[in-house]
Amino acid sequence: MKKQFIISLLILSATVPAQKIALAPEAGFGISTVHTNETTGISNASNFNAGVSVRIKLNNNWGIQSGIFYNPKGAQRTISKDNTTINSRRVISYFELPAHLVYYINGENAEGLFVSAGMYLALATGGHTLKTIRGSDMDIEKSTKEIEFGDHVNQVKRFDYGLSFGLGYQSPIGIYIRGQYDLGLQNVVNTKYVYNRSFQLMVGYTIQL
C-alpha cells in the first residue's frame, strides 16, 4: 500500500500542467499525544513543524494537496510515587507525505475558508525519550535514551500512516493559516497498544508556478 500511495502521487504530479501547480512553504507548531491502554498520567507534547506543500488545482473549487513535512509526534507520562515524580517525554521525528483532497469554498484564488481530508504516510528518522526525576528534596535527575526502531519487543516501527482532516483560511495575497488533525492507524510500538494523535497549526504562503 505504501508503494502504491507514492507511485500514485508521482503519476498525478507528472500529468498535471505546470500552471496548475503551486508551492507553499509552511511553518507552525504541533501538539501530539498517543491513544494507548495506559490510562493514567498521559499528556500532550508540543513541537515545531515545517515543510513545503504542493497544491494541484483540479478546478476553481477543488484541488489536491501533498508535499513533505517535518512533523515530530509523541507524548509524555508523569507518575508520582513516594514523594518522587517521574516524567517521561517521548518524541519521534517523522517526515510526512500527505495526500489530501481540498475544497475552497470561494474558489482557490479567492479569500475564504477551505476544508481538506485525506491520508498521510510518515517515515520515522529518529527519536528519544527524556526522563526527568524530581525527588522530595527537589533534586532533579535527567537522562536521555535514543529510541530503537525495528520489529522486536518494545521497538518502534519506522512507518506510520493514518487519516487527516483540516480547516483553513486563505487571504487574497496568498498567505493562509490552517489547522489539521492526524488520526494514526498504525500501532507504532511492537507488543504495545500505541497510536499517534496530533494537531498542527500552520502558516503558509502560496507561490504559483
Secondary structure, DSSP 8 states (H G I E B T S, - for coil): -HHHHHHHHHHHHHHS-GGGEEEEEEEEEEEEEEEES--SSEE-EEEEEEEEEEEEE-SSSEEEEEEEEE--EEEEEEEEETTEEEEEEEEEEEEEEEEEEEEETT-TTSSEEEEEEEEEEEEEEEEEEEEEEE-TT--EEEEEEE--BSSSTT-B-SEEEEEEEEEEEE-TTSEEEEEEEEEE-S--BTTS-EEEEEEEEEEEE-EE-
